[in-house]
Amino acid sequence: MLFVSYILIGVLAGFLSGLLGIGGGTVLVPGLLTVFAHTGIPNQLQMHLATSTALASIIFSSLVAVYQQQRSFSINWCLFRQLAPGMIFGIVMGALIALILSTQTLKLLFSLFLFSIAFKIFFNKNKVERKETIYLTPLKKWAIGISIGAISGLLGIGGALLPYRFFYV
């Protein structure tokens, strides 16, 4: 039965990611937490295990997404190369901070993150979005990369939806 639960969580995460454009981690982490709560995994390890597992699964979904996006030449590799060092540093930093925090604190932070995403979606639904890229200095790119990586590493989510607010006015 446990195997079926994991399969259903993965299918739901993949389906909602494709349908709504949300990251799989936003479904995987709560789904895994629910399963872990009923499997005897100690409470103090549940959130850490859920975020780590979600991060590991993102490796594979990201590779597929990059392949598909590259086929349509939709990736700005120059910008990626500029953000990547900061993101790598931020991911390591976020993961290390997650090890220090309690499960309750991580659950609270994850809940606040999901609430902020829902708030953004609800209140920005009728706004016309401009695709005007703002100029970013190298220092700002490092700061943005570190922020994206730290949030991703801390909460076990992909960073794809985070940069949107940074790059478009």
ABEGO torsion letter per residue (X at the ends): XAAAAAAAAAAAAAAAAAAAGBBAAAAAAAAAAAAAAAAGBBAAAAAAAAAAAAAAAAAAAAAAAAAAAAAAGABBAAAAAAAAAAAAAAAAAAAAAAAABBAAAAAAAAAAAAAAAAAAAAAAAABBBBBBBBBBBAAAAAAAAAAAAAAAAAAGBBAAAAAAAAABX
